[in-house]
Amino acid sequence: MAVAPATSLAGGRDSLLVVRQLTKHFPLFQPWLLGLARRQVGAIAAVEDVSFTVTRGETLGLVGESGCGKTTTARLVLGALKPTRGEILFNSGGAMVRVDQLGGKALRALRRHVQLIFQDPYSSLNPRMPVGEIIAEPLRLHNYGTPAEIRERVKTLMAMVGLDVRYLSRYPHAFSGGQRQRIGIARALALSPELIVCDEPVSALDVSVQAQVLNLLKDLKAELGLTSLFISHNLAVIDYVADRVAVMYAGRIVEMAPKRELFERPKHPYTEALLAAVLQPDPKLRADHQVLGNDGQGWLPSSNQGCPYAPRCRYAVDRCAVERPELRPVGPDHLASCHRVDEVRLAPLLRRQRAAPGGRA
């Protein structure tokens, strides 16, 4: 694999992915000179100073509401977007490769090691290709082996995700949503990647089918030792699959901790609001449901100076509107960005659900 100049191995020998101060701004343009030209009049900060590490064999859950920057972060990690600033380092044979500096053949070589499971199992599969060809495509692109070896690998992948090998010649329209997502998982695993980025892989599926796909992903993790960056807006899903959780709001990580610690001892008010929104199967368990307000601009922060969550936070004080809190340690392996972290006691999730959403299928 062609690599960019390697840096020192930060984050330890077991660190597979290291992201440092990752930032992505999308420019805003307006017509100029009678519409014959455009000029930049501003920028949208989709991701701002995001840092995290994913160790081998770990599933890091990245959670937040729609528009918080989760998918943009995933596209940056995959090299599909170039960051405005910051570093993305991938452990390739003990050397940390700068993913953000890769291009051309070097970036294509990285695809063997980092793969994506898409959110939409319908639009992510080519309707003009049979399933066998869809799964075999990455193998052919990366010169996996002879046609016979590729056919055997495809059959192995089909069986691995619970699909009958007799369906290899069928087209995507003949499969259900859950089966299509299994095909997408098989395609992502084709090259035996070291890192899987799961971009809300069950959000488009029925709840009962979500359970089947989540159980499949957990079984594959145990069998293959998969390392994953799992993106979701559903904390019940994150609770089931993740080892650590990073909570994202308005392009920034506002809290990060091991899963049990975050669910039982949240330190940021936004995390508390997300936990209160988790549906409980027991009607006797009544959470303090919070209605998140806004400042007249939707969920977007009203100021670049203060805490971005301050306009919606019921614990906000005057300091929150003028001073942005830093992401700092608040406990063992626990980071949070809140001025009142030592003053306010936040509510945990009332009941941890150990089964997959919808139950074991």
N, C-alpha and C positions, 0 to 999 in steps of 0.2 A: 504494500500500500504506500503510495507516495504521500509524504508528510511535509507539513510546514516545519520551520525551525521549532524544536521542542524546548520547553521550559522545564525547570526543576519540578519534580514530582510533588505537587502541592496536594494536601488533603490526605496523605498516607498512601501506602502501596495498594490498599484495597479500594481506593477511590477510582471509580470507572469514569465518572463525569464530574467536572468541576466548573461551575459557572460563577464568574466574578463581575459584579457591578454591571450586569447586562442591561443595556438601554437601547430602545428602539423608538425613534421619532418618525412619524409619517408627515411629510410636508403638506401644507395647505396652499393652494394656488387660486388666483382669481384672474379673469381675462384682463388684458392690458393692450393698449394701442389698437382700439376698435376691434378687439377680439382676435387680432393677428398674432398675439403673443400672450404669455402668462408670466406672472411674477409671484414669488412666494410671499405670503402674507402671514404665515405662522406655521405651527407644527402641532401635531397631536402626539402626546407622550403615551404610547401604548404600553411600554414597559420601561420602568425607571429603577435603576440601581438594584437589580435582582441578583442575589447570590445564594447558591446552594450547592451541595455535594450529594452525589448518589454513589453509594458503595456497592461492590459486587454482591449480587444475590438479594439486594434490597428493592422494595417497592416504595418509592416516594410519591405520596399523593399530593397533587397540586389542586387546591379547591378554591372556589370563589364563584360569584354570580356571573351571569353573561356580561361580556364586555370588560372584564377586569384584566385581560391580557394573557390568559392561560394559553390559548391556541397560538398567539403570537410568540410566546416563549417557546412553545414546542417547535414552531417553524424555524426559529432562530437556532435551537439546539440541533435540528436536522440539517441546517445549512441551506434551507429554502429561502431564508431572508438573511441579509447582512445587517449586523447590528450597527447602530449609530456609534456606540462605544461599548467597551467591556470585552471580556474574554470568555470563550467557551473552549474548554480543554477536555480531550478524550484520551483515556489511557490506552495506548496502542503498544503492546509489548513492553510496558514499563516506562515509556516516554509519553509525556502529555502533549498531544498534538493539538495545535490551535485550529479548531474547526472553523472559526470565523475568518481565517486566512486562507482556507482551502478553496480551490476552484478547479474546473475542468476535470481532468482524469483523476486528480487526487481526491476531489470531492466525490466522484463516482465510486472510487475505491472504498470510501468510507461507508457507502451504502451496504456493503457486505456486513458491516458491524453494527449499524444503527438502522432500525426499521420502524415503520409506523403502522398502527392499526387505526383506520379511519373511523370517524363518527357515524357516517351514513353508509350502511351496508348496501344500499341501492345504487347510489351514484358513484361509489368507489370501484365498482366492477364494470368492465367493458361488456355491454350487452351483446356485442357481436362476436365474442370469443367464448368457446366452451370452457367449462371449469378447469379441465385439465390443462388447457393452454394458459389460462390466467395464473394458475399456481406455478406453471413451468416457466413463465416469462422471465422472472428475475434469475432463474438458474441459467437460462440461455444467454441473457445479457452479460452475466458474469462468468461465462465459460465454465460451468460447473462440471461438465463431463460429456460423455457420449450420449446420443439420444436414448439408448437403452438405460443408462444410469439415471438420466433425468426422469424417465418414465417410472422407474422404481422409486425414486425419491418422491415423486408426486403421489404415488400410491401410499407410501409411508406417511406422508403428511396428511392425506385424506383420513387415514385410519387414526392418526394421532388426534385429530380434532373431532372424531366421532361421525364421519361421513362415509357412506358406502362407496367403495371404489367403482362400483357399477355406474355411478353418476358422473364419471369423468367427461363424458361426451355431451352432457346436458348444458344448457345455457342458463345464465343467472335468473332469468324470469321464471324458471321452473322451481325455484327454491323459495322457502319462506325467509323472513327477515333474519331469524336466528341462524338458519343454515347459511345464509349469505355472509353473516358476520364470521361464522366458522371458516368459510372459504377465505375471507380476508385475513384471519388469523393464520391459516395455513400458508398463505402467500407471504406474510410477514416473517414466518419462521423458516421459510425455504432455505435461506442461506446461513442458518444457525447464527443469527446476530447476537452480539453481546448485550445490546441495549434495545429494549422495545419501548417506543413512545406510544401510549394508548390515549388517544384524544377522544374522551367521552365515548368509549366503544359500546356502551349499552344504553345510552340516553334515547336512542331512536327505537328501542325494542319494548315489547310488552313486558310487564313486571315479571311474569313467570318465566319468560324467555331470558330476561336479564339474569335471573338466578342461574340458569343453565350455563350461560356464557361466563359469568363470574366464577362459577365452580370449575369450569374448564380452564380458565386462566390460572386459578389457584393450583389446580392439579398439574398444569404444565410448568408452573414455577417450581413446584416441588420436584418434578421429574427432570427438568432440564436446567434447574438453577438459574432461571431467568432474572435479569435485572430490568426494572421497569420505572418509567416516569408515567404515572397514571393520573390523567386529568379528568376532573369531574366537578359538577356543581352540586352533587348529591352526597352529603356527608354520610348517609347510611351505606352507600356504595364504598366510599373511602374507608369507613370503619371496617368493612369486611375484607378489603384487599390490601390496604397499605400497612407499612411498618412505621413510617414517619409521615407527618403531614405538614405541608406548607400552605398557609392561608393567604390568599392574594386579594388585594383590594386596590382599585384604581391604578393598576400597573405596578404596585409594590407588594412585597411580602410583608405582612403585618404581624404574623406569628408563625413560628415553626417549632415543632416538638415531636417526640415519639408519640404514637397514636394514643396510647392509654393516658399519658400525661396530658395531652391536649384535650381529650374528651372529658377527663375528670377534673382537671384544673386549668380551665381556659384563662388566659391573661389579657386578651384583647376584647373589647366590647363587640367587635364585628364577629369574632368567633362565637361569642355567646349568642348573638342573634342567629347565626347559622345553626347552632345546636338547638335553639328553641324552635326552629322551623322543621326539624326532623320529625316525621310522622311517627306517632306511638301506637302500637297495636292495642294497648290497654287503655280504655277510656277513663280509668281511674287515675292515670298518670296525666296530669294537666300541667303542661309547661307554661311558663310566663311568656306567652306569645307576644313578640314585639312587632309593632308596625313601624318599619323604617321610614322616617320622613325624608324630606329633601329640602333644598334651599331654593326651589323654583327652577332648577336646572337639571331635573332628573337626579340620578345617583352621582353625577360628576361632582367633584369637589369644587367649592366656590372660590378657593384661594390656593395659590401655589406656595404660600408661606407657611400656613399652619398644617395641622393634621388633616389629611384628605377625608377622613371619616367624621370629623367634627360636626358638620352640618346635620348628620343623621344620628349622632351619638347622644344617648340620654344621660351620659356621665360627663359630658364636655363642660369645661370651665373656660374662663377668658384666655388662659394660657394656650389652650388647644387651638384657638383661632389664629394665633400669631406665631407660634413656634412649632416646627415640625419635629415630632419625636423620632429618635433614632432607634433602629432595631438593635436591641441590646440583650445580654443574658439576664434572665429573670429566674433561673433555676437550672438544675443539671440538664444539659442538652436542650434547653428551652429558651427561645428568643421571642421577644415581643416588642412592639413599638407603641407604647402608650405612656403618657405622662403620669397617669394615676394608677399604674400597675400595682403599687404598694398600698394604695388607699382603698380601692374598690374590690370587693369580693364578688366574683362573677359566678353565675349558675352553671353547673356542668350538665351534661346530657343525663336525663332522669334515669334512663334504662338502656344499657348497652345491649344491642341485638347481635348475638353471635352467629346467627344464621344469615344466609344471603337474603337480600330483599326478595320477597316472594316465596322464600323457603327453599330447601334443598330439592332439586328436581333430578 
